[in-house]
Amino acid sequence: MTKQGILEERKLRFEAMSSYERKALLRKKMKAEGLEEGSEVMPLCVEITSSFPKM
């Protein structure tokens, strides 16, 4: 299977999950990365948006 096919399959599998299943998966992945809900998420968003010139 091609890389594009694998990505499409993962996207479809994610969309087929219930909201509860998606949240559990995201929390599991965040925990594996050493993150907790609300930790470092907002400062990162501010840092990224501040990198773009104002329109």
VMD Tcl script that builds the backbone (N, CA, C; Angstrom):
set m [mol new atoms 165]
animate dup $m
set s [atomselect $m all]
$s set {name element resname resid chain x y z} {
  {N N MET 1 A 0.845 -1.175 0.000}
  {CA C MET 1 A 0.000 0.000 0.000}
  {C C MET 1 A 0.894 1.243 0.000}
  {N N THR 2 A 0.492 2.244 -0.731}
  {CA C THR 2 A 1.279 3.462 -0.822}
  {C C THR 2 A 1.126 4.297 0.446}
  {N N LYS 3 A 2.024 5.234 0.603}
  {CA C LYS 3 A 1.976 6.118 1.773}
  {C C LYS 3 A 0.656 6.895 1.789}
  {N N GLN 4 A 0.228 7.361 0.637}
  {CA C GLN 4 A -1.034 8.107 0.538}
  {C C GLN 4 A -2.207 7.215 0.934}
  {N N GLY 5 A -2.184 5.956 0.519}
  {CA C GLY 5 A -3.241 5.015 0.870}
  {C C GLY 5 A -3.306 4.758 2.367}
  {N N ILE 6 A -2.131 4.656 2.987}
  {CA C ILE 6 A -2.069 4.445 4.429}
  {C C ILE 6 A -2.631 5.656 5.169}
  {N N LEU 7 A -2.256 6.848 4.715}
  {CA C LEU 7 A -2.756 8.065 5.359}
  {C C LEU 7 A -4.271 8.176 5.229}
  {N N GLU 8 A -4.795 7.837 4.066}
  {CA C GLU 8 A -6.241 7.890 3.837}
  {C C GLU 8 A -6.961 6.884 4.734}
  {N N GLU 9 A -6.382 5.688 4.870}
  {CA C GLU 9 A -6.977 4.651 5.721}
  {C C GLU 9 A -7.017 5.105 7.181}
  {N N ARG 10 A -5.929 5.715 7.640}
  {CA C ARG 10 A -5.883 6.212 9.018}
  {C C ARG 10 A -6.911 7.315 9.235}
  {N N LYS 11 A -7.059 8.178 8.251}
  {CA C LYS 11 A -8.032 9.275 8.349}
  {C C LYS 11 A -9.453 8.712 8.439}
  {N N LEU 12 A -9.770 7.732 7.612}
  {CA C LEU 12 A -11.101 7.127 7.629}
  {C C LEU 12 A -11.366 6.405 8.951}
  {N N ARG 13 A -10.344 5.717 9.468}
  {CA C ARG 13 A -10.491 5.011 10.743}
  {C C ARG 13 A -10.735 6.011 11.879}
  {N N PHE 14 A -10.034 7.142 11.856}
  {CA C PHE 14 A -10.204 8.186 12.876}
  {C C PHE 14 A -11.611 8.775 12.800}
  {N N GLU 15 A -12.082 9.043 11.588}
  {CA C GLU 15 A -13.419 9.624 11.418}
  {C C GLU 15 A -14.520 8.653 11.825}
  {N N ALA 16 A -14.249 7.350 11.731}
  {CA C ALA 16 A -15.240 6.342 12.091}
  {C C ALA 16 A -15.358 6.156 13.604}
  {N N MET 17 A -14.381 6.654 14.346}
  {CA C MET 17 A -14.401 6.514 15.811}
  {C C MET 17 A -15.467 7.426 16.417}
  {N N SER 18 A -15.932 7.023 17.593}
  {CA C SER 18 A -16.842 7.894 18.334}
  {C C SER 18 A -16.024 9.022 18.960}
  {N N SER 19 A -16.700 10.044 19.408}
  {CA C SER 19 A -16.027 11.165 20.045}
  {C C SER 19 A -15.218 10.692 21.248}
  {N N TYR 20 A -15.799 9.788 22.035}
  {CA C TYR 20 A -15.123 9.261 23.215}
  {C C TYR 20 A -13.845 8.520 22.815}
  {N N GLU 21 A -13.913 7.715 21.760}
  {CA C GLU 21 A -12.742 6.954 21.300}
  {C C GLU 21 A -11.642 7.889 20.794}
  {N N ARG 22 A -12.028 8.951 20.067}
  {CA C ARG 22 A -11.031 9.911 19.567}
  {C C ARG 22 A -10.334 10.612 20.723}
  {N N LYS 23 A -11.116 11.047 21.720}
  {CA C LYS 23 A -10.533 11.724 22.879}
  {C C LYS 23 A -9.566 10.802 23.613}
  {N N ALA 24 A -9.956 9.541 23.793}
  {CA C ALA 24 A -9.097 8.575 24.482}
  {C C ALA 24 A -7.794 8.366 23.708}
  {N N LEU 25 A -7.891 8.261 22.385}
  {CA C LEU 25 A -6.705 8.075 21.553}
  {C C LEU 25 A -5.772 9.284 21.649}
  {N N LEU 26 A -6.340 10.484 21.566}
  {CA C LEU 26 A -5.523 11.693 21.651}
  {C C LEU 26 A -4.867 11.832 23.020}
  {N N ARG 27 A -5.614 11.500 24.078}
  {CA C ARG 27 A -5.031 11.568 25.425}
  {C C ARG 27 A -3.892 10.565 25.575}
  {N N LYS 28 A -4.062 9.378 25.007}
  {CA C LYS 28 A -3.018 8.346 25.065}
  {C C LYS 28 A -1.759 8.821 24.344}
  {N N LYS 29 A -1.938 9.422 23.173}
  {CA C LYS 29 A -0.788 9.912 22.408}
  {C C LYS 29 A -0.112 11.079 23.111}
  {N N MET 30 A -0.911 11.968 23.716}
  {CA C MET 30 A -0.343 13.098 24.457}
  {C C MET 30 A 0.461 12.598 25.652}
  {N N LYS 31 A -0.078 11.604 26.367}
  {CA C LYS 31 A 0.618 11.052 27.522}
  {C C LYS 31 A 1.938 10.426 27.102}
  {N N ALA 32 A 1.950 9.747 25.958}
  {CA C ALA 32 A 3.180 9.137 25.444}
  {C C ALA 32 A 4.233 10.190 25.130}
  {N N GLU 33 A 3.780 11.400 24.762}
  {CA C GLU 33 A 4.695 12.501 24.456}
  {C C GLU 33 A 5.060 13.308 25.701}
  {N N GLY 34 A 4.467 12.911 26.849}
  {CA C GLY 34 A 4.763 13.626 28.092}
  {C C GLY 34 A 3.943 14.892 28.265}
  {N N LEU 35 A 2.830 15.002 27.562}
  {CA C LEU 35 A 1.970 16.185 27.656}
  {C C LEU 35 A 0.712 15.865 28.432}
  {N N GLU 36 A 0.137 16.883 29.046}
  {CA C GLU 36 A -1.148 16.758 29.705}
  {C C GLU 36 A -2.081 17.769 29.070}
  {N N GLU 37 A -3.369 17.542 29.248}
  {CA C GLU 37 A -4.335 18.485 28.682}
  {C C GLU 37 A -4.067 19.871 29.245}
  {N N GLY 38 A -3.964 20.837 28.363}
  {CA C GLY 38 A -3.744 22.215 28.782}
  {C C GLY 38 A -2.286 22.584 28.979}
  {N N SER 39 A -1.378 21.623 28.905}
  {CA C SER 39 A 0.029 21.930 29.139}
  {C C SER 39 A 0.714 22.319 27.836}
  {N N GLU 40 A 1.260 23.515 27.822}
  {CA C GLU 40 A 2.063 23.994 26.694}
  {C C GLU 40 A 1.304 24.134 25.389}
  {N N VAL 41 A 0.023 23.902 25.384}
  {CA C VAL 41 A -0.713 23.985 24.135}
  {C C VAL 41 A -0.951 25.443 23.754}
  {N N MET 42 A -1.427 26.242 24.683}
  {CA C MET 42 A -1.731 27.632 24.392}
  {C C MET 42 A -0.489 28.437 24.025}
  {N N PRO 43 A 0.611 28.359 24.802}
  {CA C PRO 43 A 1.796 29.127 24.416}
  {C C PRO 43 A 2.302 28.768 23.027}
  {N N LEU 44 A 2.210 27.510 22.652}
  {CA C LEU 44 A 2.651 27.094 21.325}
  {C C LEU 44 A 1.791 27.760 20.259}
  {N N CYS 45 A 0.471 27.796 20.461}
  {CA C CYS 45 A -0.429 28.423 19.495}
  {C C CYS 45 A -0.111 29.902 19.362}
  {N N VAL 46 A 0.127 30.564 20.474}
  {CA C VAL 46 A 0.446 31.990 20.452}
  {C C VAL 46 A 1.763 32.215 19.733}
  {N N GLU 47 A 2.729 31.354 19.991}
  {CA C GLU 47 A 4.034 31.482 19.348}
  {C C GLU 47 A 3.917 31.323 17.841}
  {N N ILE 48 A 3.140 30.377 17.384}
  {CA C ILE 48 A 2.975 30.132 15.957}
  {C C ILE 48 A 2.253 31.301 15.302}
  {N N THR 49 A 1.147 31.759 15.887}
  {CA C THR 49 A 0.383 32.834 15.267}
  {C C THR 49 A 1.137 34.147 15.300}
  {N N SER 50 A 1.995 34.336 16.304}
  {CA C SER 50 A 2.743 35.588 16.365}
  {C C SER 50 A 3.861 35.613 15.322}
  {N N SER 51 A 4.149 34.469 14.722}
  {CA C SER 51 A 5.200 34.410 13.694}
  {C C SER 51 A 4.720 34.957 12.355}
  {N N PHE 52 A 3.401 35.027 12.176}
  {CA C PHE 52 A 2.841 35.508 10.916}
  {C C PHE 52 A 2.630 37.018 10.978}
  {N N PRO 53 A 2.864 37.711 9.880}
  {CA C PRO 53 A 2.615 39.155 9.886}
  {C C PRO 53 A 1.122 39.449 10.013}
  {N N LYS 54 A 0.829 40.569 10.653}
  {CA C LYS 54 A -0.588 40.942 10.817}
  {C C LYS 54 A -1.135 41.396 9.486}
  {N N MET 55 A -2.393 41.060 9.287}
  {CA C MET 55 A -3.041 41.399 8.013}
  {C C MET 55 A -3.867 42.632 8.160}
}
mol reanalyze $m
mol bondsrecalc $m
mol representation Tube
mol addrep $m
